[in-house]
Amino acid sequence: MWQEEERLGKNPYRERYISEYRSISGECHRYIDPLRCSDFELRRKSFFLEDILNASFLGLLNVVESRTIPGIQECRSVDEKPRVTLAVMLAVSTLLSGCEQPAAPSPNTVAAKVGDDTISEFELDRAVARLGSMSAADAAEARGKVLEALIDQHLVSHAARNAKLDKLPEVALAMQQAQRQVLVEAYMERLFKDLPQPSDVAIRDYYNRHPELFAQRKLYRVHELELQLAAGRVAEVEAQLKQSRSLAEFTDWLGTQGIAVKSGEAVRPAEKIPASMLAQLVRMKDGQAVVVPMDAGRVSVLQLLDSQAQPVSFEQARDAIAQLILGGKRKTLLEAEIHKLRGSGKIEYASGFAPAEPAAQSGKP
């Protein structure tokens, strides 16, 4: 769980919200991007887009770069000054599926044509809006660069189709998945649009009910052992931990029992710790160790090395709490909607692909 150190951001509550909302939507969505985009000036936006590219388009680039595409050399003359990187060009298309939407001009207003394809002013303005708020001068500069990026995207897309890359099974599958994702996000957008913002009373109540995350927030330095363990042996492991004089002695005993162990040490703020672990840590003293069952076949042994108080005031936490509450409402609403859709939909599993029954999933010693 904690074997790899992760960067602690300036605002961990914003990061917690982002990770929790991603767990609902699976993608960067309109409620997240403005928080992220607004941290960057225009001159740094390309680096942000490069990050998106690395995450979203690596597979596509591998396909493209591994093949010669007829006609790609004719996309730009060799002496023409490049206006924007390929990374920015492709990343713009990713940004089209998220963030806040601008006031739209007529979709029929043409900004440019690439062969028989048309890039509308509506498409251009949507793409520029994904970069977040900026000055008029920066917006004007971005508008020109984004238009060139969209033109280059069309050119590369045409070259890829001429090379019949869209017929490759992996590319065709990726295109189908991208189309489904756009529809999913549009459906979620409509599903969530009427959710009210949390009241001040609800935000204050959340703050008061979670002192471990706010008023009594701490940084915890923890040594963790992650065990692959059958559920029937948890009590045995707990008894041995109490008898052992040190964690090293306990680890040696695990070795004699043939129990697989991963060991690591990490520093985490309270909001980065799973609730089941945090509930144990807030009651522990330095040096104390405890067994925390995680999921089927996995158990965590935590030893608290030390902790440091880092409280967060209500005003500091207000916005993040509001987003957490709203995220919880979205999750509940989405789960109910999926349950309804599953109930009304026709789902047939092929042999060997049906989900296991709950009793079989729980595992037996």
BALOBA-1460 file (C-alpha; in Angstrom, 3 decimals):
// residues 365
<rec num="1" residu="m" x="0.000" y="0.000" z="0.000"/>
<rec num="2" residu="w" x="2.707" y="2.451" z="1.036"/>
<rec num="3" residu="q" x="5.799" y="0.907" z="-0.512"/>
<rec num="4" residu="e" x="6.340" y="3.784" z="-2.944"/>
<rec num="5" residu="e" x="6.757" y="7.350" z="-1.747"/>
<rec num="6" residu="e" x="4.483" y="9.891" z="-3.430"/>
<rec num="7" residu="r" x="4.886" y="13.631" z="-3.754"/>
<rec num="8" residu="l" x="3.070" y="15.700" z="-1.119"/>
<rec num="9" residu="g" x="1.399" y="18.612" z="-2.926"/>
<rec num="10" residu="k" x="0.853" y="22.141" z="-1.645"/>
<rec num="11" residu="n" x="-2.827" y="21.438" z="-1.180"/>
<rec num="12" residu="p" x="-3.321" y="17.754" z="-0.241"/>
<rec num="13" residu="y" x="-7.059" y="18.289" z="0.173"/>
<rec num="14" residu="r" x="-7.362" y="19.279" z="-3.465"/>
<rec num="15" residu="e" x="-5.333" y="16.185" z="-4.426"/>
<rec num="16" residu="r" x="-7.597" y="14.000" z="-2.285"/>
<rec num="17" residu="y" x="-10.658" y="15.411" z="-4.050"/>
<rec num="18" residu="i" x="-9.109" y="14.849" z="-7.463"/>
<rec num="19" residu="s" x="-8.263" y="11.219" z="-6.708"/>
<rec num="20" residu="e" x="-11.706" y="10.535" z="-5.232"/>
<rec num="21" residu="y" x="-13.533" y="12.056" z="-8.175"/>
<rec num="22" residu="r" x="-11.372" y="10.171" z="-10.653"/>
<rec num="23" residu="s" x="-12.407" y="6.986" z="-8.892"/>
<rec num="24" residu="i" x="-15.989" y="7.882" z="-9.854"/>
<rec num="25" residu="s" x="-15.525" y="9.065" z="-13.410"/>
<rec num="26" residu="g" x="-12.315" y="7.346" z="-14.435"/>
<rec num="27" residu="e" x="-11.260" y="10.463" z="-16.328"/>
<rec num="28" residu="c" x="-10.255" y="14.082" z="-15.890"/>
<rec num="29" residu="h" x="-13.676" y="15.769" z="-15.853"/>
<rec num="30" residu="r" x="-15.089" y="19.289" z="-15.875"/>
<rec num="31" residu="y" x="-15.122" y="19.533" z="-12.091"/>
<rec num="32" residu="i" x="-11.387" y="18.842" z="-11.857"/>
<rec num="33" residu="d" x="-9.588" y="20.471" z="-14.778"/>
<rec num="34" residu="p" x="-10.149" y="24.125" z="-13.755"/>
<rec num="35" residu="l" x="-8.373" y="23.424" z="-10.444"/>
<rec num="36" residu="r" x="-5.470" y="21.909" z="-12.306"/>
<rec num="37" residu="c" x="-5.280" y="24.197" z="-15.326"/>
<rec num="38" residu="s" x="-5.417" y="27.448" z="-13.391"/>
<rec num="39" residu="d" x="-2.063" y="26.711" z="-11.739"/>
<rec num="40" residu="f" x="-0.224" y="27.165" z="-15.019"/>
<rec num="41" residu="e" x="0.511" y="30.220" z="-17.132"/>
<rec num="42" residu="l" x="0.192" y="29.897" z="-20.899"/>
<rec num="43" residu="r" x="3.917" y="29.546" z="-21.400"/>
<rec num="44" residu="r" x="3.808" y="26.429" z="-19.204"/>
<rec num="45" residu="k" x="0.630" y="24.908" z="-20.642"/>
<rec num="46" residu="s" x="2.543" y="22.801" z="-23.154"/>
<rec num="47" residu="f" x="4.203" y="20.885" z="-20.315"/>
<rec num="48" residu="f" x="0.796" y="20.131" z="-18.800"/>
<rec num="49" residu="l" x="-0.371" y="18.906" z="-22.198"/>
<rec num="50" residu="e" x="2.750" y="16.782" z="-22.546"/>
<rec num="51" residu="d" x="1.775" y="15.016" z="-19.292"/>
<rec num="52" residu="i" x="-1.679" y="14.271" z="-20.681"/>
<rec num="53" residu="l" x="-0.123" y="12.970" z="-23.879"/>
<rec num="54" residu="n" x="2.170" y="10.609" z="-22.025"/>
<rec num="55" residu="a" x="-0.783" y="9.183" z="-20.107"/>
<rec num="56" residu="s" x="-3.344" y="8.976" z="-22.906"/>
<rec num="57" residu="f" x="-1.633" y="8.641" z="-26.272"/>
<rec num="58" residu="l" x="1.484" y="6.562" z="-25.683"/>
<rec num="59" residu="g" x="-0.057" y="3.474" z="-27.260"/>
<rec num="60" residu="l" x="-1.246" y="5.370" z="-30.330"/>
<rec num="61" residu="l" x="2.141" y="7.010" z="-30.829"/>
<rec num="62" residu="n" x="3.838" y="3.625" z="-30.634"/>
<rec num="63" residu="v" x="1.574" y="2.395" z="-33.424"/>
<rec num="64" residu="v" x="2.171" y="5.500" z="-35.532"/>
<rec num="65" residu="e" x="5.928" y="5.640" z="-34.982"/>
<rec num="66" residu="s" x="6.381" y="1.959" z="-35.839"/>
<rec num="67" residu="r" x="5.016" y="2.382" z="-39.369"/>
<rec num="68" residu="t" x="5.812" y="4.554" z="-42.408"/>
<rec num="69" residu="i" x="2.806" y="6.710" z="-43.216"/>
<rec num="70" residu="p" x="2.540" y="7.689" z="-46.908"/>
<rec num="71" residu="g" x="2.214" y="11.413" z="-47.437"/>
<rec num="72" residu="i" x="3.215" y="12.460" z="-43.919"/>
<rec num="73" residu="q" x="6.170" y="14.457" z="-45.307"/>
<rec num="74" residu="e" x="3.762" y="16.675" z="-47.249"/>
<rec num="75" residu="c" x="1.971" y="17.843" z="-44.089"/>
<rec num="76" residu="r" x="4.371" y="20.776" z="-43.619"/>
<rec num="77" residu="s" x="7.136" y="22.162" z="-45.814"/>
<rec num="78" residu="v" x="10.605" y="21.423" z="-44.459"/>
<rec num="79" residu="d" x="11.576" y="25.067" z="-44.075"/>
<rec num="80" residu="e" x="8.395" y="26.102" z="-42.275"/>
<rec num="81" residu="k" x="8.824" y="27.070" z="-38.636"/>
<rec num="82" residu="p" x="6.941" y="24.573" z="-36.444"/>
<rec num="83" residu="r" x="4.140" y="26.286" z="-34.542"/>
<rec num="84" residu="v" x="3.351" y="23.648" z="-31.959"/>
<rec num="85" residu="t" x="4.623" y="20.248" z="-30.867"/>
<rec num="86" residu="l" x="2.984" y="16.977" z="-31.859"/>
<rec num="87" residu="a" x="2.382" y="16.371" z="-28.172"/>
<rec num="88" residu="v" x="0.337" y="19.545" z="-27.833"/>
<rec num="89" residu="m" x="-1.475" y="18.786" z="-31.075"/>
<rec num="90" residu="l" x="-2.679" y="15.374" z="-29.941"/>
<rec num="91" residu="a" x="-3.301" y="16.410" z="-26.350"/>
<rec num="92" residu="v" x="-5.801" y="19.034" z="-27.464"/>
<rec num="93" residu="s" x="-8.155" y="16.251" z="-28.514"/>
<rec num="94" residu="t" x="-8.001" y="14.801" z="-24.997"/>
<rec num="95" residu="l" x="-8.882" y="18.133" z="-23.485"/>
<rec num="96" residu="l" x="-11.990" y="18.311" z="-25.663"/>
<rec num="97" residu="s" x="-13.687" y="15.701" z="-23.452"/>
<rec num="98" residu="g" x="-13.376" y="17.551" z="-20.140"/>
<rec num="99" residu="c" x="-13.592" y="20.881" z="-18.349"/>
<rec num="100" residu="e" x="-15.991" y="23.741" z="-18.452"/>
<rec num="101" residu="q" x="-17.617" y="24.611" z="-21.770"/>
<rec num="102" residu="p" x="-17.504" y="28.153" z="-23.230"/>
<rec num="103" residu="a" x="-20.363" y="30.144" z="-24.686"/>
<rec num="104" residu="a" x="-20.590" y="28.652" z="-28.155"/>
<rec num="105" residu="p" x="-20.596" y="30.487" z="-31.480"/>
<rec num="106" residu="s" x="-22.507" y="28.977" z="-34.362"/>
<rec num="107" residu="p" x="-21.179" y="25.471" z="-35.084"/>
<rec num="108" residu="n" x="-21.339" y="26.381" z="-38.789"/>
<rec num="109" residu="t" x="-18.773" y="29.200" z="-38.536"/>
<rec num="110" residu="v" x="-15.621" y="27.911" z="-40.250"/>
<rec num="111" residu="a" x="-12.199" y="28.565" z="-38.737"/>
<rec num="112" residu="a" x="-10.189" y="26.439" z="-41.193"/>
<rec num="113" residu="k" x="-10.487" y="23.628" z="-43.699"/>
<rec num="114" residu="v" x="-8.178" y="20.640" z="-44.017"/>
<rec num="115" residu="g" x="-8.956" y="18.826" z="-47.235"/>
<rec num="116" residu="d" x="-12.669" y="18.068" z="-47.076"/>
<rec num="117" residu="d" x="-12.763" y="18.446" z="-43.269"/>
<rec num="118" residu="t" x="-13.925" y="21.618" z="-41.543"/>
<rec num="119" residu="i" x="-12.679" y="22.984" z="-38.213"/>
<rec num="120" residu="s" x="-15.455" y="25.154" z="-36.823"/>
<rec num="121" residu="e" x="-15.019" y="28.165" z="-34.558"/>
<rec num="122" residu="f" x="-17.147" y="26.257" z="-32.054"/>
<rec num="123" residu="e" x="-14.573" y="23.432" z="-31.950"/>
<rec num="124" residu="l" x="-11.700" y="25.914" z="-31.679"/>
<rec num="125" residu="d" x="-13.269" y="27.865" z="-28.818"/>
<rec num="126" residu="r" x="-14.025" y="24.662" z="-26.918"/>
<rec num="127" residu="a" x="-10.398" y="23.595" z="-27.220"/>
<rec num="128" residu="v" x="-9.066" y="26.994" z="-26.066"/>
<rec num="129" residu="a" x="-11.404" y="26.989" z="-23.062"/>
<rec num="130" residu="r" x="-9.818" y="23.738" z="-21.860"/>
<rec num="131" residu="l" x="-6.629" y="25.647" z="-21.087"/>
<rec num="132" residu="g" x="-8.347" y="27.506" z="-18.234"/>
<rec num="133" residu="s" x="-8.587" y="31.219" z="-17.497"/>
<rec num="134" residu="m" x="-5.900" y="33.501" z="-18.932"/>
<rec num="135" residu="s" x="-5.334" y="37.078" z="-20.010"/>
<rec num="136" residu="a" x="-6.689" y="38.401" z="-23.306"/>
<rec num="137" residu="a" x="-3.195" y="38.431" z="-24.801"/>
<rec num="138" residu="d" x="-2.492" y="34.874" z="-23.731"/>
<rec num="139" residu="a" x="-5.906" y="33.747" z="-24.982"/>
<rec num="140" residu="a" x="-5.218" y="35.270" z="-28.399"/>
<rec num="141" residu="e" x="-1.846" y="33.523" z="-28.582"/>
<rec num="142" residu="a" x="-3.391" y="30.239" z="-27.425"/>
<rec num="143" residu="r" x="-6.172" y="30.512" z="-30.003"/>
<rec num="144" residu="g" x="-3.695" y="30.632" z="-32.870"/>
<rec num="145" residu="k" x="-1.595" y="27.777" z="-31.510"/>
<rec num="146" residu="v" x="-4.597" y="25.579" z="-30.806"/>
<rec num="147" residu="l" x="-5.951" y="26.125" z="-34.325"/>
<rec num="148" residu="e" x="-2.612" y="25.028" z="-35.776"/>
<rec num="149" residu="a" x="-2.681" y="22.039" z="-33.432"/>
<rec num="150" residu="l" x="-6.118" y="21.037" z="-34.700"/>
<rec num="151" residu="i" x="-4.956" y="21.405" z="-38.309"/>
<rec num="152" residu="d" x="-1.950" y="19.192" z="-37.643"/>
<rec num="153" residu="q" x="-4.186" y="16.695" z="-35.900"/>
<rec num="154" residu="h" x="-6.390" y="16.441" z="-38.997"/>
<rec num="155" residu="l" x="-3.342" y="16.026" z="-41.227"/>
<rec num="156" residu="v" x="-1.904" y="13.218" z="-39.128"/>
<rec num="157" residu="s" x="-5.330" y="11.605" z="-38.863"/>
<rec num="158" residu="h" x="-5.683" y="11.636" z="-42.667"/>
<rec num="159" residu="a" x="-2.214" y="10.143" z="-43.071"/>
<rec num="160" residu="a" x="-3.030" y="7.437" z="-40.530"/>
<rec num="161" residu="r" x="-6.224" y="6.521" z="-42.378"/>
<rec num="162" residu="n" x="-4.367" y="6.462" z="-45.707"/>
<rec num="163" residu="a" x="-1.963" y="4.001" z="-44.087"/>
<rec num="164" residu="k" x="-5.035" y="2.006" z="-42.938"/>
<rec num="165" residu="l" x="-3.973" y="2.283" z="-39.294"/>
<rec num="166" residu="d" x="-7.634" y="2.649" z="-38.369"/>
<rec num="167" residu="k" x="-8.100" y="-0.959" z="-39.546"/>
<rec num="168" residu="l" x="-5.604" y="-2.338" z="-37.014"/>
<rec num="169" residu="p" x="-7.469" y="-4.205" z="-34.250"/>
<rec num="170" residu="e" x="-5.826" y="-2.297" z="-31.398"/>
<rec num="171" residu="v" x="-6.473" y="1.094" z="-33.031"/>
<rec num="172" residu="a" x="-10.073" y="0.245" z="-33.930"/>
<rec num="173" residu="l" x="-10.674" y="-0.889" z="-30.347"/>
<rec num="174" residu="a" x="-9.139" y="2.305" z="-28.943"/>
<rec num="175" residu="m" x="-11.383" y="4.411" z="-31.202"/>
<rec num="176" residu="q" x="-14.470" y="2.512" z="-30.036"/>
<rec num="177" residu="q" x="-13.460" y="2.960" z="-26.391"/>
<rec num="178" residu="a" x="-12.864" y="6.681" z="-26.888"/>
<rec num="179" residu="q" x="-16.323" y="7.089" z="-28.412"/>
<rec num="180" residu="r" x="-17.926" y="5.222" z="-25.512"/>
<rec num="181" residu="q" x="-16.027" y="7.359" z="-23.014"/>
<rec num="182" residu="v" x="-17.316" y="10.574" z="-24.592"/>
<rec num="183" residu="l" x="-20.886" y="9.255" z="-24.342"/>
<rec num="184" residu="v" x="-20.352" y="8.160" z="-20.728"/>
<rec num="185" residu="e" x="-19.065" y="11.607" z="-19.762"/>
<rec num="186" residu="a" x="-21.947" y="13.327" z="-21.535"/>
<rec num="187" residu="y" x="-24.408" y="11.079" z="-19.683"/>
<rec num="188" residu="m" x="-22.698" y="11.796" z="-16.346"/>
<rec num="189" residu="e" x="-22.732" y="15.514" z="-17.110"/>
<rec num="190" residu="r" x="-26.488" y="15.402" z="-17.513"/>
<rec num="191" residu="l" x="-26.911" y="13.139" z="-14.480"/>
<rec num="192" residu="f" x="-24.978" y="15.467" z="-12.167"/>
<rec num="193" residu="k" x="-26.044" y="18.876" z="-13.472"/>
<rec num="194" residu="d" x="-28.901" y="19.454" z="-10.991"/>
<rec num="195" residu="l" x="-27.034" y="18.405" z="-7.846"/>
<rec num="196" residu="p" x="-27.108" y="21.315" z="-5.344"/>
<rec num="197" residu="q" x="-23.948" y="22.650" z="-3.762"/>
<rec num="198" residu="p" x="-23.405" y="21.555" z="-0.128"/>
<rec num="199" residu="s" x="-24.667" y="23.998" z="2.498"/>
<rec num="200" residu="d" x="-22.368" y="25.694" z="5.026"/>
<rec num="201" residu="v" x="-24.034" y="23.608" z="7.741"/>
<rec num="202" residu="a" x="-23.197" y="20.371" z="5.918"/>
<rec num="203" residu="i" x="-19.595" y="21.488" z="5.353"/>
<rec num="204" residu="r" x="-19.145" y="22.446" z="9.013"/>
<rec num="205" residu="d" x="-20.688" y="19.153" z="10.117"/>
<rec num="206" residu="y" x="-18.262" y="17.181" z="7.926"/>
<rec num="207" residu="y" x="-15.341" y="19.134" z="9.366"/>
<rec num="208" residu="n" x="-16.451" y="18.440" z="12.940"/>
<rec num="209" residu="r" x="-17.093" y="14.734" z="12.303"/>
<rec num="210" residu="h" x="-13.589" y="14.166" z="10.924"/>
<rec num="211" residu="p" x="-11.115" y="15.765" z="13.345"/>
<rec num="212" residu="e" x="-8.474" y="13.232" z="12.251"/>
<rec num="213" residu="l" x="-8.488" y="14.868" z="8.793"/>
<rec num="214" residu="f" x="-8.687" y="18.505" z="9.871"/>
<rec num="215" residu="a" x="-8.494" y="19.914" z="13.418"/>
<rec num="216" residu="q" x="-6.337" y="16.998" z="14.643"/>
<rec num="217" residu="r" x="-4.673" y="16.167" z="11.338"/>
<rec num="218" residu="k" x="-1.211" y="14.587" z="11.525"/>
<rec num="219" residu="l" x="1.621" y="13.376" z="9.347"/>
<rec num="220" residu="y" x="2.361" y="9.726" z="10.080"/>
<rec num="221" residu="r" x="5.660" y="7.889" z="9.565"/>
<rec num="222" residu="v" x="4.829" y="4.222" z="9.284"/>
<rec num="223" residu="h" x="6.597" y="0.925" z="8.681"/>
<rec num="224" residu="e" x="4.276" y="-1.423" z="6.831"/>
<rec num="225" residu="l" x="4.372" y="-5.149" z="6.168"/>
<rec num="226" residu="e" x="1.969" y="-6.318" z="3.485"/>
<rec num="227" residu="l" x="1.145" y="-10.009" z="3.828"/>
<rec num="228" residu="q" x="-0.457" y="-12.471" z="1.433"/>
<rec num="229" residu="l" x="-2.536" y="-14.358" z="3.950"/>
<rec num="230" residu="a" x="-5.616" y="-16.567" z="4.062"/>
<rec num="231" residu="a" x="-8.439" y="-15.135" z="6.180"/>
<rec num="232" residu="g" x="-8.264" y="-18.097" z="8.559"/>
<rec num="233" residu="r" x="-4.723" y="-17.201" z="9.680"/>
<rec num="234" residu="v" x="-5.349" y="-13.574" z="10.679"/>
<rec num="235" residu="a" x="-5.975" y="-14.414" z="14.342"/>
<rec num="236" residu="e" x="-2.764" y="-16.502" z="14.429"/>
<rec num="237" residu="v" x="-0.757" y="-13.617" z="12.972"/>
<rec num="238" residu="e" x="-2.255" y="-11.133" z="15.447"/>
<rec num="239" residu="a" x="-1.331" y="-13.412" z="18.376"/>
<rec num="240" residu="q" x="2.242" y="-13.805" z="17.112"/>
<rec num="241" residu="l" x="2.614" y="-10.033" z="16.661"/>
<rec num="242" residu="k" x="1.674" y="-9.485" z="20.318"/>
<rec num="243" residu="q" x="4.189" y="-12.112" z="21.440"/>
<rec num="244" residu="s" x="7.076" y="-10.794" z="19.328"/>
<rec num="245" residu="r" x="9.549" y="-8.451" z="21.033"/>
<rec num="246" residu="s" x="10.206" y="-6.503" z="17.827"/>
<rec num="247" residu="l" x="8.923" y="-6.168" z="14.276"/>
<rec num="248" residu="a" x="12.147" y="-7.807" z="13.060"/>
<rec num="249" residu="e" x="11.443" y="-10.867" z="15.201"/>
<rec num="250" residu="f" x="7.885" y="-10.977" z="13.881"/>
<rec num="251" residu="t" x="9.153" y="-10.732" z="10.289"/>
<rec num="252" residu="d" x="11.504" y="-13.673" z="10.911"/>
<rec num="253" residu="w" x="8.563" y="-15.729" z="12.158"/>
<rec num="254" residu="l" x="6.588" y="-14.905" z="8.998"/>
<rec num="255" residu="g" x="9.504" y="-16.299" z="6.980"/>
<rec num="256" residu="t" x="9.402" y="-19.589" z="8.869"/>
<rec num="257" residu="q" x="5.681" y="-19.834" z="8.068"/>
<rec num="258" residu="g" x="6.165" y="-19.309" z="4.340"/>
<rec num="259" residu="i" x="4.059" y="-16.133" z="4.373"/>
<rec num="260" residu="a" x="4.925" y="-13.738" z="1.539"/>
<rec num="261" residu="v" x="5.868" y="-10.274" z="2.845"/>
<rec num="262" residu="k" x="6.447" y="-6.869" z="1.269"/>
<rec num="263" residu="s" x="8.082" y="-4.322" z="3.553"/>
<rec num="264" residu="g" x="8.336" y="-0.547" z="3.291"/>
<rec num="265" residu="e" x="8.459" y="2.738" z="5.189"/>
<rec num="266" residu="a" x="6.610" y="5.905" z="4.213"/>
<rec num="267" residu="v" x="5.389" y="9.294" z="5.452"/>
<rec num="268" residu="r" x="1.752" y="10.123" z="4.779"/>
<rec num="269" residu="p" x="-0.691" y="12.865" z="5.781"/>
<rec num="270" residu="a" x="-3.969" y="11.654" z="7.254"/>
<rec num="271" residu="e" x="-5.967" y="12.300" z="4.076"/>
<rec num="272" residu="k" x="-3.661" y="10.004" z="2.084"/>
<rec num="273" residu="i" x="-4.276" y="7.024" z="4.369"/>
<rec num="274" residu="p" x="-7.133" y="4.526" z="3.816"/>
<rec num="275" residu="a" x="-9.889" y="4.986" z="6.384"/>
<rec num="276" residu="s" x="-9.419" y="1.506" z="7.886"/>
<rec num="277" residu="m" x="-5.718" y="2.223" z="8.538"/>
<rec num="278" residu="l" x="-6.270" y="5.745" z="9.796"/>
<rec num="279" residu="a" x="-8.836" y="4.540" z="12.334"/>
<rec num="280" residu="q" x="-6.086" y="2.377" z="13.847"/>
<rec num="281" residu="l" x="-3.262" y="4.927" z="13.619"/>
<rec num="282" residu="v" x="-5.084" y="7.732" z="15.471"/>
<rec num="283" residu="r" x="-5.282" y="5.480" z="18.556"/>
<rec num="284" residu="m" x="-1.725" y="4.144" z="18.417"/>
<rec num="285" residu="k" x="1.403" y="5.208" z="20.292"/>
<rec num="286" residu="d" x="4.844" y="5.485" z="18.719"/>
<rec num="287" residu="g" x="6.375" y="2.041" z="18.261"/>
<rec num="288" residu="q" x="3.065" y="0.192" z="18.497"/>
<rec num="289" residu="a" x="2.108" y="-2.267" z="15.721"/>
<rec num="290" residu="v" x="-1.294" y="-3.539" z="14.620"/>
<rec num="291" residu="v" x="-2.791" y="-5.943" z="12.064"/>
<rec num="292" residu="v" x="-5.231" y="-4.396" z="9.582"/>
<rec num="293" residu="p" x="-7.133" y="-6.786" z="7.246"/>
<rec num="294" residu="m" x="-7.406" y="-5.183" z="3.806"/>
<rec num="295" residu="d" x="-9.170" y="-7.430" z="1.302"/>
<rec num="296" residu="a" x="-9.386" y="-11.091" z="0.362"/>
<rec num="297" residu="g" x="-5.977" y="-12.683" z="0.855"/>
<rec num="298" residu="r" x="-4.217" y="-9.454" z="1.915"/>
<rec num="299" residu="v" x="-3.353" y="-8.141" z="5.371"/>
<rec num="300" residu="s" x="-1.334" y="-5.095" z="6.413"/>
<rec num="301" residu="v" x="0.789" y="-4.890" z="9.564"/>
<rec num="302" residu="l" x="1.437" y="-1.271" z="10.540"/>
<rec num="303" residu="q" x="4.020" y="-0.005" z="12.990"/>
<rec num="304" residu="l" x="3.738" y="3.697" z="13.868"/>
<rec num="305" residu="l" x="7.253" y="5.111" z="14.030"/>
<rec num="306" residu="d" x="6.215" y="8.677" z="14.888"/>
<rec num="307" residu="s" x="3.698" y="11.376" z="13.989"/>
<rec num="308" residu="q" x="3.585" y="15.164" z="13.716"/>
<rec num="309" residu="a" x="0.563" y="17.430" z="14.204"/>
<rec num="310" residu="q" x="-0.398" y="19.496" z="11.142"/>
<rec num="311" residu="p" x="-3.944" y="20.770" z="11.734"/>
<rec num="312" residu="v" x="-6.032" y="22.413" z="9.011"/>
<rec num="313" residu="s" x="-8.515" y="25.174" z="9.810"/>
<rec num="314" residu="f" x="-12.128" y="25.164" z="8.682"/>
<rec num="315" residu="e" x="-11.508" y="28.030" z="6.243"/>
<rec num="316" residu="q" x="-8.553" y="26.202" z="4.707"/>
<rec num="317" residu="a" x="-10.592" y="23.035" z="4.256"/>
<rec num="318" residu="r" x="-13.971" y="24.541" z="3.293"/>
<rec num="319" residu="d" x="-13.691" y="24.272" z="-0.518"/>
<rec num="320" residu="a" x="-12.168" y="20.792" z="-0.469"/>
<rec num="321" residu="i" x="-14.859" y="19.532" z="1.917"/>
<rec num="322" residu="a" x="-17.567" y="20.931" z="-0.342"/>
<rec num="323" residu="q" x="-16.088" y="19.003" z="-3.251"/>
<rec num="324" residu="l" x="-15.775" y="15.835" z="-1.165"/>
<rec num="325" residu="i" x="-19.438" y="16.028" z="-0.179"/>
<rec num="326" residu="l" x="-20.455" y="16.721" z="-3.761"/>
<rec num="327" residu="g" x="-18.251" y="13.862" z="-4.946"/>
<rec num="328" residu="g" x="-19.968" y="11.523" z="-2.495"/>
<rec num="329" residu="k" x="-23.369" y="12.557" z="-3.812"/>
<rec num="330" residu="r" x="-22.213" y="11.983" z="-7.381"/>
<rec num="331" residu="k" x="-20.903" y="8.551" z="-6.471"/>
<rec num="332" residu="t" x="-24.178" y="7.569" z="-4.796"/>
<rec num="333" residu="l" x="-26.200" y="8.889" z="-7.721"/>
<rec num="334" residu="l" x="-23.995" y="7.135" z="-10.263"/>
<rec num="335" residu="e" x="-24.132" y="3.808" z="-8.407"/>
<rec num="336" residu="a" x="-27.948" y="4.013" z="-8.286"/>
<rec num="337" residu="e" x="-28.074" y="4.832" z="-11.994"/>
<rec num="338" residu="i" x="-25.789" y="1.930" z="-12.915"/>
<rec num="339" residu="h" x="-27.888" y="-0.417" z="-10.751"/>
<rec num="340" residu="k" x="-30.991" y="0.745" z="-12.619"/>
<rec num="341" residu="l" x="-29.326" y="0.326" z="-16.018"/>
<rec num="342" residu="r" x="-28.093" y="-3.146" z="-15.125"/>
<rec num="343" residu="g" x="-31.578" y="-4.087" z="-14.002"/>
<rec num="344" residu="s" x="-33.162" y="-2.982" z="-17.272"/>
<rec num="345" residu="g" x="-30.332" y="-4.034" z="-19.594"/>
<rec num="346" residu="k" x="-29.710" y="-7.400" z="-21.189"/>
<rec num="347" residu="i" x="-26.340" y="-8.815" z="-20.125"/>
<rec num="348" residu="e" x="-25.126" y="-12.237" z="-21.228"/>
<rec num="349" residu="y" x="-21.762" y="-13.633" z="-20.132"/>
<rec num="350" residu="a" x="-19.921" y="-16.140" z="-22.289"/>
<rec num="351" residu="s" x="-18.861" y="-19.360" z="-20.626"/>
<rec num="352" residu="g" x="-16.070" y="-18.787" z="-18.120"/>
<rec num="353" residu="f" x="-16.540" y="-15.009" z="-17.919"/>
<rec num="354" residu="a" x="-19.441" y="-14.748" z="-15.467"/>
<rec num="355" residu="p" x="-18.500" y="-13.093" z="-12.140"/>
<rec num="356" residu="a" x="-17.895" y="-15.431" z="-9.217"/>
<rec num="357" residu="e" x="-20.532" y="-15.756" z="-6.547"/>
<rec num="358" residu="p" x="-19.878" y="-13.708" z="-3.361"/>
<rec num="359" residu="a" x="-19.260" y="-16.844" z="-1.316"/>
<rec num="360" residu="a" x="-16.572" y="-17.938" z="-3.725"/>
<rec num="361" residu="q" x="-14.954" y="-14.478" z="-3.707"/>
<rec num="362" residu="s" x="-14.605" y="-14.352" z="0.073"/>
<rec num="363" residu="g" x="-12.114" y="-17.219" z="0.024"/>
<rec num="364" residu="k" x="-11.766" y="-20.068" z="2.461"/>
<rec num="365" residu="p" x="-8.657" y="-21.020" z="4.416"/>
